[in-house]
Amino acid sequence: MKPVLSIIVPCYKQAAYISETLDSVLKQTFQDWECIVVNDGSPDNASQIVNGYVELDPRIKLIETENRGVSAARNTGIRASQGEFILPLDADDIILPKYAQLAIEHFEKFPETKLVYCQARKFGQVNEYWDLPKYKWENFLFSNSIFSSCVFRRSDFDKTSGYNESMRIGWEDWDFLLGFLHKDDIVYRIPKVLLLYRIKQVSKSVTVVPNQKDLSLQIIDNHPDIYRNYLYSSMGKITHLRNSSTQKLDMMIGHAVTKPIRLIRKLILKFK
């Protein structure tokens, strides 16, 4: 019988943390899941550790691949999965016991929902509430407010090209969600802290910092239609001003046309 939820765990050099992550999966109050760990050519003993969990619980599975990056690992795991819903989970993070239960319950109660996520807390080198702004499509175009460990339908994933495997140094989750979500999709954030996001002294986020300008440009280049449509939408908002003075109308047109450009420029300059 197929599970309701597939938890996908890409793993590269996370032997020190993978046990905590898998323990958090085993502690879920919602138990109709499978957990697929994709060992992304990791040179450590992560596979040995995961195999111990495979022997302990047949719902946990291990896939071995060559090192191709987190996007490829997530794609591999999701495409091998059997669940109706997908929950990506990094191999050093922790989900609290009710995350899967509350996410699935929301989908069942509100089937029109496209994506569910939760509040989160950072731990490790930094211990604090992760104060992400609530999701809004227009803001999401210019700043990611959803982490990778969100829940969505496998059928919706299959309508996309998956995670972009060329994005190997970061922001692959934001890039994926920009292609996954549409302007009018319903996104729900559970008002509880249900994810613990590990901050390490050396992590992928450290490598992202000096590359943020290039990543910003790549995000825009990967989704030209989205940003182009946003520009046209901004222009459309001024049509009701036909009776305004010519000067005011010209000012509004200029503002509408240049707003996304200014936002993009601001995003890029921020990371110079």
Sequence and secondary structure as in RCSB ss.txt:
>XXXX:A:sequence
MKPVLSIIVPCYKQAAYISETLDSVLKQTFQDWECIVVNDGSPDNASQIVNGYVELDPRIKLIETENRGVSAARN
TGIRASQGEFILPLDADDIILPKYAQLAIEHFEKFPETKLVYCQARKFGQVNEYWDLPKYKWENFLFSNSIFSSC
VFRRSDFDKTSGYNESMRIGWEDWDFLLGFLHKDDIVYRIPKVLLLYRIKQVSKSVTVVPNQKDLSLQIIDNHPD
IYRNYLYSSMGKITHLRNSSTQKLDMMIGHAVTKPIRLIRKLILKFK
>XXXX:A:secstr
   SEEEEEEESS TTTHHHHHHHHHT S   EEEEEEEES SSSHHHHHHHHHHH TTEEEEEE S  HHHHHH
HHHHT   SEEEE  TT EE TTHHHHHHHHHHH TTEEEEEEEEEEEES  EEE      HHHHTTS    S  
EEEHHHHTTS  S TT  SS HHHHHHHHH  TT EEEEEEEEEEEEEE SSSHHHHHGGGHHHHHHHHHHH HH
HHHHHHHHHHHTTGGGTTS HHHHHHHHHHHHHHHHHHHHHHHHHT 
